[in-house]
């Protein structure tokens, strides 16, 4: 699928379930390199950076920069639900990541 047709469907309100699942997967498994580049480079070209994982940027009066990224665990949970995964291995894995599994 090309990017232009997706943008057209978004404008028209015709987003498909497959579009949502694909986007959730991109968020769950994406790289944060450009988010880090944003705060480390002196003059980053923001238009060329993929900041889709970026949730928040703070800079205090001392110059310290804090970035927050999206919650990948939540994105994985939603991706699991959207793809129709059954309760089982995926749920156990997610609970273990949260530290809620007795074996952890």
C-alpha positions in Angstrom: 0.0 0.0 0.0 1.4 3.4 -0.8 1.5 6.3 1.7 -0.7 8.5 -0.4 -3.6 6.2 -0.4 -3.5 5.8 3.4 -3.5 9.6 3.8 -6.4 9.8 1.5 -8.4 7.2 3.4 -7.6 9.0 6.7 -8.9 12.3 5.3 -12.0 10.5 4.1 -12.5 8.7 7.4 -12.0 5.3 5.7 -9.4 3.8 7.9 -9.3 0.0 7.8 -8.6 -2.4 10.7 -5.4 -3.5 9.0 -4.2 0.1 9.0 -4.7 0.4 12.8 -3.0 -3.0 13.4 0.0 -2.0 11.2 0.4 1.3 13.0 0.2 -0.3 16.4 2.9 -2.8 15.4 5.1 0.2 14.2 4.7 1.8 17.6 5.3 -1.4 19.5 8.4 -2.4 17.6 9.7 1.0 16.3 13.1 2.4 17.1 13.6 5.5 19.2 16.8 6.7 17.5 15.3 9.8 16.0 13.7 10.8 19.4 17.2 10.7 20.9 18.7 12.5 18.0 16.2 15.3 18.5 17.6 16.1 22.0 21.3 15.3 21.3 21.9 17.1 18.0 22.6 20.8 18.1 20.3 21.6 15.1 18.3 18.5 14.1 16.2 18.6 11.0 12.9 17.9 12.7 11.0 17.4 9.4 13.2 14.4 8.6 12.9 12.7 12.1 10.4 10.0 12.9 9.1 11.2 16.2 6.0 8.9 16.3 7.3 7.2 19.5 7.7 10.5 21.3 5.2 11.3 24.0 6.7 14.3 25.7 9.8 16.5 25.8 10.8 18.7 28.8 13.7 21.0 29.2 14.3 22.6 32.6 15.9 25.9 33.4 19.3 24.1 34.0 19.2 22.7 30.5 18.4 19.1 31.4 16.3 17.4 28.8 13.8 14.6 29.5 12.0 12.7 26.8 9.2 10.3 27.3 8.3 7.6 24.8 5.0 5.9 24.3 4.2 2.9 26.5 5.4 0.0 24.4 3.9 -2.6 26.7 0.5 -1.0 26.3 1.0 -0.9 22.5 1.8 -4.7 22.5 -1.3 -5.4 24.6 -3.5 -3.5 22.2 -1.8 -5.1 19.3 -2.5 -8.5 20.8 -6.1 -7.7 21.3 -6.5 -6.3 17.8 -5.0 -9.4 16.2 -7.3 -11.7 18.2 -4.7 -13.5 20.2 -6.2 -15.9 22.7 -5.5 -15.7 26.4 -2.4 -17.8 26.9 1.2 -17.3 25.9 0.9 -13.7 25.0 -0.9 -12.8 28.2 1.6 -14.7 30.3 4.4 -12.9 28.5 2.9 -9.5 29.1 2.2 -10.2 32.8 5.9 -11.3 33.1 7.0 -8.0 31.6 4.9 -6.1 34.1 6.4 -8.2 37.0 3.0 -9.6 37.9 3.9 -13.2 37.2 4.6 -15.2 40.3 7.6 -16.8 38.6 9.4 -13.4 38.3 
